[in-house]
Amino acid sequence: MTVSVVIAAYNASSYIPAAVESILNQTLTDLECIVIDDGSIDQTLEVLADNTDPRLRTFQLPVNCGIAAATNLGIRLAKGEYIAVMDADDIAMPERLQLQVDFLQRETFVHFVGGSALRVADDGTTLLNPIKLAATDAEIKAQMMLVNGSALLNPTTMGRADFIRQNGLYYPPLRRGQEQGMWAAAVRCGANFANLNEVLLRKRRHKSNVTNQFSATDAKLSFELRQRLVAMYYPTLTHLDISMIARMLSNRTKVSTALYESTARAVALAQTVTKSFYGESKPRANLKLQRYLERLERS
């Protein structure tokens, strides 16, 4: 089997039929669509009951375990050479999977590939704005340091199943931003990334999006992930300097003069590091640090 598509769904009965149909109607037909119902209390699986396509596989968790756990189960169940993920409220473009498979078969050094998307309203058609991300491995890795979803759009991604399993790559248990932990771990394992210019899906925007939910625990773990990435890219810095930079990347509020000056010193030290340790673009990473420092100065 070529591709396994994993869709984690929670109370998604209004959206899941369209998401599943968009996968089953792909131009690439050698696939399976794995829907993991994450303990829904609505009719998420029931609305798929009449779908007799043998490529559709559904599983139900007895309680709500979170999108990370549900997606990880789907990854473990996947039989395909490549594993793609998608959100239950999104709609894949017809050629999404074929474009990504063709790319991975051609660019054998790339382990994960994402792409562009169109953000649409709840109706699935009204265009809000496009989502276009950095294309190359070096740019993507530098952008990951921000931990804000601007490097890869998770529901557009496809990865090599062997690489994922050999390195034990799974999503950490966060409600929001779990994909950032996945990508950081992949970077440490030597993964290479790419984003296609083509639009791969329509991404719905509505009040129930998981990305609108963010707890104090998620904020703490996101800060720790920023620390980890800064430490990876700037290993000569002290723990204090790393923490100052990670706080700057996390902070959107006014800071004291003393804190700003300490952060500025840490950024200046970071910008003396020109060597790339994981294939990240140091010029792009250093420019991001400078721009965040300027934003902090203006706050």
N, C-alpha and C positions, 0 to 999 in steps of 0.2 A: 504494500500500500504506500502511496506517495505522501499524502498529507493527512494528519489528524488535526481537526480544528476543535479547540476546547472552549466551551462557553459556560462560564459560571453564572447562574441565574438565581436571583432572590426576589420574589414577588414581582415577577416580570411578565405576567400573563398578557399584558397589553402589548408587549413588544416582542416577545420571544418567537412568535410564529414568523414574523417578517425577518428576524435575524437568521433563523434556521433556513428559511426558504432562500435567502440570499447566498447561503453556503451551498445548499443542495443544487442550486441553479448555476453554479460556477462553470466556466468553460473547461476547467480541469475537473474531470469527473472521478478520478481515482482517489477518493477521499472518504473519510468518516467524520461525522459531526457528533461530538460528545457533549451532551448537555448535562451539567451537574446542578441539580436543584438543591440549593443551599438551605434546606429546611423552610421553604416558603409556606406561608399560610394562605396563599391565594391559589389560583388554578394553573400555576406555571406549567406543570407537566400535563395536566388534563387537556389543555388547549392543543397539545401536540399528539394527543392520543389517536387522532384520525390519520396521522401522517404514517404511511406504510413504507416509506423509503427505507430499504435495509441498511443504508449508510448512516442512518440516524440511531444513535445509542443514547439512552437516558438513564440517569442514576439519581437517587434521592438520598441526601443526608438527613438523618432523623431530627437534627436540630440545626439551627443557624450557627455555622462555624466560621463564617467570614469568607470573603472572596478569595483570599490567599489559599486557605485550606481547600476550598472547592476546586480552584484551578489546579492546585498541586495534585489532587486526586485524579483530575482529568489527564494531567501529564503522565501519571503513573499508569493509567489505563490505555494511553495512546499506543497505537500499533504502527503509525506512519513513520516514514523516513524523516519527515519534517513535521514539526509541531507548530501550529499557528494558534493564536488566541484572539478572541473577540469578545466584546461586552454584549450582554443580552439585549441591550436597547439600540445596538448599532446595526447598520446595513452594509454588507460588503458589496463592492463593485464587482460585476460579473467576472472580470479578468484578474481580480486580486491574486488568487492563489497561483494561477499560471505565470503571472509576471514575476512573483517571488520565487517560485520553483526554478524558472528559467534563469533568474539571476544567480541563485545559489548554485545551480549546476554549472554555470559559466564561471562564477567567481568563487573558486573552491577554497580560498583563504578566508572568506567571510563566514561567520558563524550565526549571526543574527541580522535580519533585514526588516526594516519597517518602511514607512512611506508617508505620503501626504494624505490629508483627509479634508472633508468639507464638514464644518460644524453646522448642524441644521437644528431647526426648532422641533418641538415635540411631535409635530405632524410628520416628520421624517423627510420633508421636501423643501420647506422654506429655508433658504440659505441665510445663515448668519455671518459666517466668515470662514475663510480657508485656513487650514493648519499646514504650514510648510516648515520643515526642519532641516538642519544641517545634513549634508549628504555623505561626507567622508568620515572614515573611522576616527581620524585625529580630531576633527571638529566635534564629533559626537561625544567622544570621551572627555574633551575639555568642558563641554556643556553639561555633562553629567554632574560635575562638581556643584552645580546650583541646586540639585535635587528638587527640581520644580516641574519636571515633565517636559522640558523643552529640548531634550536630547533625542528621545524616542517616544513615539505615541504607542503605548503598550498594546491597545487593541488592533494595531496594524502589524504587529511583529510576527515573524516566523523564524524558528531556529532549527538547527540540526539536532535531531533527537539523540544521536550518539553522543554529541558533545555535552548536551544537557545532562544526560544520565551519567556519563563517565566522570563528570565534575560535581555531581550531586547538586545541581542548580535548581532551587525551588524558591517560591515567593515567601518572604518573611511574613509573620502574622500581624500585618497592619491593616487597618480599615481603609487608609488612604496612603498612596505612595509606596505600596509594597513592591511595585515594579522597580523602583529606584534601588532597593536593596538587592534585588535579583541582578540588575545590570552591574552594580558595583562588584558583586561576587564574581560575575562573569569576566569583568575586566581583570580581576586578580588571577583568574584562571587562564588568561591569555586570549580571551575572545576578541574578535574583530567584528565591527559593526558597519552597517550602511543603511541609508534611507533612499528609497526610490523617489523620483520626482512625481511619478504618477499618483493620482488620487486613488486610494485603495478602499476607502469606505466613507459612508456618511455617519457622522458621530452626533447623536442626538444630545441636545442640551435641555434639561428639565430639572425641576426642583428635587426630584428623588435621586439624582445622580449620586453615586457613592463618593465622587470627588468633592461633593459639597459637605461631606461629613468629616470632621477633623477633631480628634480628641486631644487632651493634654498629653496622653501617652504617645499618640502619633507624633505630636510636635517634638517631644523629647527624643524619640527614636530617629526622627528626621534630622535633628541637630547632631545626634551621634553619627549618623550616616555621613553628614557633611564633614564631620571631623575625620572620619575614616578615609574619605576620598581626598581631602586636603593632605592628610598624612601620607597617602599613597603617592600623590603627585609632587609633594614637597617634603621628602623624607629627612632633609637636613634641618628642618625647623624644630624648635622645642615644642613640647606639649602645650605650653602656654600660648605660644604664637599660633599654633594650629587651632586652639580653642578660640582665640580672638578672631581669626579669620572665619571660622565656622559660625561664630555668633554674628559677625557682620553679614554673612550670606543669609542668615535666618532673620535678622532684625529689620523691622520696618518702622521703628519708633525712634524718637529723639534720644541721644545719648549724651553723657557728660563730656566736657572738654578733655578730661584725663583719659576717659575710655576711648575717645576718638584718637587721641595722640598715640595711645598704646596700640590700637588697631592699625594706624598708619605705619608705625614702625614694623609691625608684623608683615604687612603687605609689602613694604619696601624690601624686607629680607626675602620674602617669597619671590619677588620679581628679579632677584639676582640668580635664581635657579633657572637655568635655560635648558637643562637636559630633560629629555622626555623619558620617563621610566616605564610607562605602559602604552606608549604609542600616542598619547594625548598631544594635541597642539599646544606647546607652551606659549607661543605668542597669543593665541586665543584665550587660554586660561588666564594669563597675566593681564590681558586686557579686561577680562570679566572682573578680576579682582580690583582693578583700577576704577572701573565704572561703579562697582558697588561701594567702594570707598568714597567716591565723589557723591554718590547718593546719600551716604551716611553723613557726609559733611554738610549737605544741604538740609538735613532733617532738623 
